[in-house]
Amino acid sequence: MNRVTGIGGIFIKAQDPEAMKAWYKRHLGLDIQGWGGVVFRWHTPERPEPEGATVWSVFPASSNYFAPSQAPFMVNYRVDDLHGLLALLRQEGCRVEDKVQDSEYGKFGWVIDPEGNKIELWQPPPGKFGG
């Protein structure tokens, strides 16, 4: 079973999200969209689907989306089989959240690493990158 197949997103908390987005736009040239982030489109010979992408986004420092992690960031990893991987991680003794989200953007699940960082696992919907 493939476990992680790529990085689906990088999410950063900021005390002043608008200033943070403006800095990244001005100094690093990120094309920040109205929803608060940017989508980097990609494909490889191994994964030729044209809609592959990595999302970068800023969250307010007050966001609870990364909880229980206290880290100011969260990485989202792409996976092929979310439910299978979550079951395997549970068997291996990992701290896996019970909640799984299924939406038009795909399936999402979460695991906590040994340092207490919340990691998002994302299975994109068929034929879409979900961003």
C-alpha positions in Angstrom: 0.0 0.0 0.0 1.2 3.5 -0.9 1.2 5.7 2.2 1.9 9.3 1.4 2.1 10.2 -2.3 2.9 13.9 -2.0 2.2 17.1 -0.1 -1.3 18.4 -0.5 -0.9 21.6 1.4 1.0 23.8 3.9 -1.0 25.8 6.3 0.4 28.5 8.5 -1.1 30.4 11.5 -0.5 34.1 11.7 -1.3 36.8 14.2 -2.2 39.1 11.3 -3.2 36.8 8.4 -3.8 39.7 5.9 -0.3 41.2 6.6 1.2 37.7 6.3 -0.5 37.1 2.9 0.5 40.5 1.7 4.2 39.8 2.6 4.2 36.5 0.8 2.5 38.1 -2.2 4.9 41.1 -2.4 8.2 39.4 -1.5 7.8 35.9 -2.8 5.3 36.5 -5.6 2.6 34.2 -4.4 -0.7 34.8 -6.2 -2.9 34.8 -3.1 -6.5 34.2 -4.0 -9.6 35.6 -2.3 -10.1 32.4 -0.3 -6.8 33.0 1.4 -4.2 31.0 -0.4 -2.6 29.8 -3.6 -2.6 26.5 -5.5 0.6 25.3 -7.0 -0.3 23.0 -9.9 2.0 20.1 -10.8 2.4 16.7 -12.3 5.1 14.1 -12.7 5.7 11.1 -15.0 4.6 8.9 -12.2 1.5 11.0 -11.5 0.6 12.6 -14.9 -2.9 13.8 -13.8 -3.0 17.5 -14.8 -4.9 18.6 -11.7 -2.2 17.6 -9.2 -1.6 20.5 -6.8 -0.3 21.7 -3.5 -2.2 24.3 -1.6 -0.5 27.1 0.6 -2.8 29.0 3.0 -2.7 31.2 6.0 -5.1 30.7 9.0 -5.8 33.2 11.8 -3.7 32.5 15.0 -7.0 31.9 16.8 -8.0 29.0 14.5 -8.7 25.7 16.2 -8.3 23.7 13.0 -4.8 22.5 14.0 -5.9 21.4 17.5 -4.9 19.6 19.5 -1.5 20.6 18.1 0.0 23.9 19.4 2.2 24.2 16.4 1.7 27.3 14.1 1.6 25.1 11.0 0.1 21.9 9.6 1.2 19.8 6.7 -1.4 18.1 4.5 -0.2 14.9 2.8 -1.9 13.3 -0.2 -2.8 9.7 0.1 -4.4 7.1 -2.2 -6.4 5.2 0.4 -7.3 7.3 3.4 -9.4 4.7 5.3 -6.8 1.9 4.6 -3.9 4.1 5.8 -5.8 5.3 8.9 -6.6 1.6 9.8 -2.9 0.7 9.4 -1.7 3.7 11.5 -4.1 2.6 14.3 -2.7 -0.9 14.1 0.8 0.5 14.4 -0.2 2.4 17.6 -0.4 5.9 16.2 -2.8 8.5 17.6 -5.4 8.8 14.9 -8.4 11.1 15.3 -11.8 9.3 15.0 -13.3 12.0 12.8 -13.0 11.6 9.0 -14.4 14.3 6.7 -15.8 13.5 3.3 -16.6 16.4 1.0 -16.5 17.6 -2.6 -12.8 18.3 -2.0 -12.1 14.7 -1.0 -11.6 12.7 2.2 -9.7 14.1 5.2 -8.3 12.3 8.2 -5.8 13.3 10.9 -3.0 11.7 12.9 -0.8 13.2 15.6 3.0 12.8 15.3 5.2 12.0 18.3 5.8 15.7 19.0 2.1 16.5 19.1 1.8 18.0 15.6 -1.5 17.4 13.8 -1.0 16.0 10.4 -3.8 16.1 7.8 -4.1 13.2 5.4 -6.1 13.9 2.2 -7.4 11.6 -0.4 -8.4 13.8 -3.4 -11.6 13.0 -5.2 -11.1 11.0 -8.4 -9.8 13.1 -11.3 -9.5 16.3 -9.1 -6.8 17.8 -6.9 -9.5 19.2 -4.7 -8.1 22.7 -4.3 
